[in-house]
Amino acid sequence: MNTRILLKISLTTLTLLAALALQPGSDAAEASNKIRVLLVTGDDVMPAHNWPEVSQAIKETLVSAGRFEVRLCEDAGILDSAASLSRYDLIFLHYYNAKTPTLSDAAKENLLQFVKGGKGLAVSHISSASFKEWPEFRKMCGRYWVMGQSGHGPRGVFKARIANKEHPIVKGLEDFEADDELYAKLQGNEAINVLVEADSDWSKKTEPLAFTLEYGAGRVFHETFGHDAKAIRNASVQKLIQRGCLWAATGKVE
């Protein structure tokens, strides 16, 4: 076989390989189309909240949707690097700095600019209690947990109601039973769009359990579910988290 024929075969093979790599079903194409999520964890109220197990359940919930590529990071110091954050579409905060220091000034500014610039933030369970010295974080959360004021009754089964049936995150979803802590008396007066609510025996009020708000050009999805991995693995809660993260990252649910 002469050199010209070998060269022609080689070029044909390379062309075919390149075409396969760009096929919609290829790993490279799928990875490039997925929403990149930075799941920040690493501290919480222990032993009440087993954050390693809950974080894994959140990661599994997102990955199982087939739409997300998730990096789980147990060091909130990653927020110090604006360059690192630029790789992601959504920051998912499952973190309460019970024993670790608060964020640096640089990390705070990076998080603000990440969301203000048009990307997404998801806040889960007691994460809104973090960084209590930072008023702007509380504003970005929409509602936030204050130690000694916010609370809940005994963990148990309760009825969660869809409050805004037309919002794309919950459109078509039905009321559901949750086995969790029903968070109550969250503080704050920012304008929020309540998606899921429940009646609390502890506060004697109807409490918002999942809601959204806009922050700058970005979007925040805040859900209060997730006392443990079992609570996260509730099928309705999983769907809520998946859709909420899609909306926060892209502004739509498709």
C-alpha positions in Angstrom: 0.0 0.0 0.0 1.6 3.3 -1.1 2.0 6.4 1.1 -0.8 8.4 -0.7 -3.4 5.7 0.1 -2.3 5.4 3.7 -2.5 9.2 4.1 -6.0 9.2 2.6 -7.1 6.4 5.0 -5.7 8.2 8.0 -7.4 11.5 7.1 -10.7 9.7 6.6 -10.4 8.0 10.0 -9.6 11.3 11.7 -12.6 12.9 10.1 -14.9 10.1 11.3 -13.5 10.3 14.8 -14.0 14.1 14.9 -17.6 13.7 13.7 -18.3 11.1 16.3 -16.9 13.3 19.0 -19.4 16.1 18.0 -22.4 13.8 17.9 -25.1 14.9 20.4 -24.9 11.6 22.1 -21.1 11.7 22.7 -19.7 12.2 26.2 -18.0 15.5 25.2 -21.1 17.0 23.7 -23.2 15.9 26.7 -20.7 17.4 29.2 -20.6 20.7 27.4 -24.4 21.0 27.4 -24.8 20.3 31.1 -25.4 22.9 33.8 -22.2 23.2 35.9 -23.0 23.2 39.6 -20.7 24.0 42.5 -22.2 22.4 45.6 -20.6 24.1 48.6 -20.7 22.2 51.9 -18.4 21.2 54.7 -20.0 22.5 58.0 -23.4 22.5 59.7 -25.1 21.9 63.1 -23.7 18.5 64.1 -24.9 16.0 65.0 -28.4 17.3 64.2 -27.5 17.7 60.5 -25.4 15.0 58.9 -24.1 17.3 56.2 -21.9 14.7 54.4 -24.9 12.4 53.8 -27.3 15.2 52.9 -24.8 16.7 50.5 -24.4 13.4 48.7 -28.2 13.1 48.5 -28.4 16.6 46.9 -25.6 15.7 44.4 -27.3 12.4 43.5 -30.6 14.3 43.1 -29.1 16.7 40.6 -27.0 14.1 38.7 -30.0 11.8 38.3 -31.8 14.5 36.4 -29.3 14.1 33.6 -29.0 17.9 33.2 -26.3 18.8 35.7 -22.6 18.3 36.2 -21.9 18.6 39.9 -18.7 19.3 41.8 -19.0 18.9 45.6 -16.6 21.1 47.5 -16.2 20.8 51.3 -14.2 24.1 51.6 -16.2 27.4 51.3 -12.8 29.0 50.6 -13.3 28.1 47.0 -15.4 31.3 46.8 -12.2 33.3 47.3 -11.4 32.6 43.6 -13.4 34.5 41.0 -11.7 32.5 38.3 -12.8 29.2 39.9 -16.4 30.4 40.1 -16.5 31.5 36.5 -16.5 27.9 35.5 -20.0 27.3 37.0 -23.6 28.3 36.2 -25.0 27.7 39.7 -23.7 27.7 43.2 -25.7 25.4 45.5 -25.1 26.3 49.1 -25.6 23.5 51.6 -23.6 25.0 54.4 -23.9 26.7 57.8 -20.6 28.0 59.2 -21.2 26.6 62.7 -17.5 26.0 63.4 -15.7 27.5 60.5 -14.9 31.2 60.0 -17.1 33.4 57.9 -16.2 34.2 54.3 -13.4 36.6 53.4 -14.3 40.0 51.9 -13.1 38.7 48.5 -15.3 35.6 48.7 -18.3 37.7 49.7 -17.8 40.1 46.7 -17.2 37.1 44.4 -20.5 35.5 45.4 -22.4 38.8 45.0 -21.0 39.4 41.6 -21.6 35.8 40.5 -25.3 36.2 41.1 -25.7 39.8 40.2 -23.9 39.1 36.9 -26.7 36.7 35.8 -25.9 33.3 37.3 -27.8 31.2 39.8 -27.8 30.5 43.6 -29.6 27.7 45.4 -30.0 27.9 49.2 -30.9 24.8 51.1 -32.3 24.2 54.7 -30.3 26.1 57.3 -27.8 27.6 54.9 -29.6 31.0 55.2 -28.3 31.2 58.8 -24.7 31.5 57.6 -22.7 34.6 57.7 -25.0 36.4 60.1 -22.7 39.5 60.1 -23.4 40.0 56.4 -26.7 41.8 55.7 -26.4 41.5 51.9 -26.3 37.7 52.1 -29.6 37.7 54.1 -31.1 40.0 51.4 -30.0 37.6 48.7 -31.6 34.7 50.5 -34.9 36.5 50.6 -35.7 34.9 54.0 -33.2 33.8 56.5 -32.9 31.7 59.7 -32.1 33.7 62.9 -30.9 31.6 65.9 -33.3 32.1 68.8 -36.1 33.4 66.6 -36.6 31.0 63.8 -37.5 27.4 64.5 -39.7 24.4 63.9 -41.8 21.8 65.7 -40.8 18.1 66.0 -39.7 16.5 62.7 -42.6 14.7 61.1 -44.9 14.2 58.2 -46.8 17.3 57.0 -48.7 18.5 53.9 -46.8 20.8 51.6 -49.0 22.8 49.2 -48.1 24.2 45.8 -48.7 27.9 46.3 -48.1 29.3 42.8 -49.3 26.7 40.3 -48.2 28.8 37.2 -44.6 29.2 38.1 -42.5 26.9 35.8 -40.7 25.3 38.7 -43.8 23.8 40.2 -46.2 23.9 37.2 -47.9 20.5 37.0 -46.7 19.4 40.4 -49.2 18.2 43.1 -49.4 18.9 46.8 -47.3 16.3 48.6 -46.4 14.9 52.0 -43.0 15.7 53.4 -41.2 14.0 56.3 -39.0 16.7 57.5 -38.6 19.8 59.7 -41.2 22.4 58.9 -39.2 25.6 59.0 -41.0 28.6 60.5 -40.4 32.3 61.5 -37.7 32.9 58.9 -36.9 36.6 58.9 -36.7 39.2 56.2 -39.0 41.3 54.0 -37.6 41.0 50.5 -40.2 40.4 47.8 -40.3 36.6 47.2 -42.3 34.4 44.9 -43.6 31.6 47.2 -43.7 28.2 45.4 -44.4 25.8 48.3 -46.0 26.5 51.7 -47.3 24.6 54.7 -49.2 25.3 57.9 -47.0 25.2 61.0 -48.3 24.0 64.3 -45.3 25.6 65.9 -45.8 29.1 64.6 -49.5 28.9 64.0 -48.9 30.4 60.5 -48.6 29.4 56.9 -44.9 29.3 56.2 -43.0 29.6 52.9 -40.9 26.4 52.3 -39.7 27.1 48.8 -39.5 30.4 46.9 -37.6 32.4 44.4 -36.3 35.9 44.0 -34.2 37.9 41.5 -30.9 39.4 42.6 -29.4 41.8 40.1 -29.4 39.9 36.8 -29.3 36.6 38.6 -31.8 34.2 40.2 -32.1 32.7 43.6 -34.0 29.4 44.4 -34.4 28.9 48.2 -35.8 25.7 49.6 -36.0 24.8 53.3 -36.2 21.0 53.0 -33.4 18.7 53.9 -33.0 17.8 57.6 -31.5 14.5 56.4 -30.9 12.4 53.3 -34.3 10.8 53.7 -36.0 14.2 53.5 -34.0 15.0 50.3 -34.9 11.7 48.7 -38.6 12.4 48.8 -39.6 12.2 45.1 -41.5 15.5 45.2 -38.6 17.3 46.9 -36.1 15.9 44.4 -38.2 17.2 41.5 -38.5 20.6 43.2 -34.8 20.8 43.7 -34.1 19.7 40.1 -36.5 22.2 38.6 -35.5 25.0 41.0 -31.8 24.6 40.0 -32.7 24.6 36.3 -34.6 27.9 36.8 -31.9 29.5 38.9 -29.1 28.6 36.5 -30.9 29.4 33.2 -34.1 31.3 33.9 -36.3 28.6 32.5 -37.4 25.0 33.2 -37.2 22.8 30.1 
